[in-house]
Amino acid sequence: MRGIFGALARTDTAQRNFSGTPSYGMIPPLGSVQTSSGMLVSQATAMGQSPVYACVVRIATDLARCTPRLYRLGEDGKTKTYLKDGEHYLLDLFKRPNDQQTWFEFAFQMNVGMLLRQNAYAAIKRNRRYVPNQLIPINPDAVFVMESGQGNIFYNVNRIGLWQIAMLREFPTQLSLDDMFHLRGLTFNALVGVSTIGLGRDSIGLAMGLEQQASRWMANGARPAMWLKTAKQLSEAAATRLKTQFQNLHSGIQNVGNTVVLEEGLEPHALSLSSVDLQFMMQRDFQIDDICRFFGMPPRMIGVKDKTGAKNVEQENQDYVNTAIMSRCVMWEQKIEQRFELDAEGIKVELDHTQLLRADLTTRRNAQRTGIISAIITPNEARAEDGLPPKKGGDELLQPSNAAALGTAAGDGAPDGAGRPKAGTVADPGGAAEPVEDDQT
């Protein structure tokens, strides 16, 4: 059903009473799953791992920076005309989706849920005319996706927190498909995404185990950096005195390079890492790369040194946007168009990701200069990219004289030397000559 102004009306209430089957995404809602290493993986424990946290926060932050815009295509199918404030109700939601959040905060929360659980949910609140006026984000762990025998889809939402209870008070326990904005990623049943931390639970659990092992090693089994050896038998008092003397003279940055005089035939021996220690460290490094694969994140973007060293900064940023950002932008764009039926209005959605590829000032200026002299952008368009005000006459494309077609003038006149002038006259340079009669000599 559809309400006025093209908004979606709720499904008939009789259909809400049909029973359904909960559909999971590898990890039960409001729960965790045990891994082969014995660790329990949930949203909270997974985010406690630095590579998971870095991947999720970096991607979610950059996606939240991509502001959605609405536009219509021209008759040529290429020219875009962007809608301005007040021309569509969604533009208000893109600024303030609800009473508590900005768009950045809302999009960030949705993307975190999407990255961890491959599902992001937001209840759609409407005014009396059924026009959407608020989007209320819901933690994926609080949602059961229900499917009935008649093919109807419902969302059983467990309200968490007083604010969410108040915002969802007008909704029944089971929200209809029309009342939910649902982003889903990899799925096996077309209804609910398969949790990323569920699929990668063993990789994340192994990283958790290695980190806990390293912490316990430091707490309970840490080995000294130096040990002293002598062939003589020392009394307890002498051993304590020599240990204290050696620590006072050798320990601390202020004692680096000091000369140590030992007695009683003492010989210092430094401890180095064994092959087992080195393999343990390499295994922790491997887990970082392995976790990055689950999120499609180039490891260098979370601080891991690039082993190839073949790319410059611009190439790395472009690779990151292509790998981790663009596909998720397309998912957002298509879901917004589908859920709010923008196709029926001839409107499309675009997430502006240009800020993610913003180059340094010198590179940007050179690119703008090339675009202007190549008649690709106008001077005012280049100024707008840097937040500068437009200048008079800056809205016209500039065509350089050396870019004119061969044998033509750079201006609006006829081709240079076109035709022949009449007998006894002089041709106007750049102007069109009158045609010559057949009997003219």
Protein Blocks (a to p, Z undefined) as FASTA:
>chain_A
ZZehhiacdddfklmmpccddddehiaghiacddfkopacdfklmmmpmklmmmmmmmmm
mmmmmccddddddfkomaccdddehiafklmmmmmmbfkbcfklmmmmmmmmmmmnopac
ddddddfkopafbdcdddfklpccdddfkopacdddddedjklmmmmmmpcfbdcfklpc
cdddddfklmaccdfklmmmmmmmmmmmmmmmmmmmmmmmcccfbdcddfbdcdfklmmm
mmmmmmmmmgojklgoiacddeehiacddddddfklmmmmmmmmmmmmmmmmmnopafkl
nopacfklpacfklmmmmmmmmmmmmmmmmmmmmmmmmnommlnopacdddfklmmcccf
klmmmmmmmmmmnomacfklmmmmnopacdehilbccddfklpcehiafblbdcehiajd
dehiacdehiacddddfklZZ
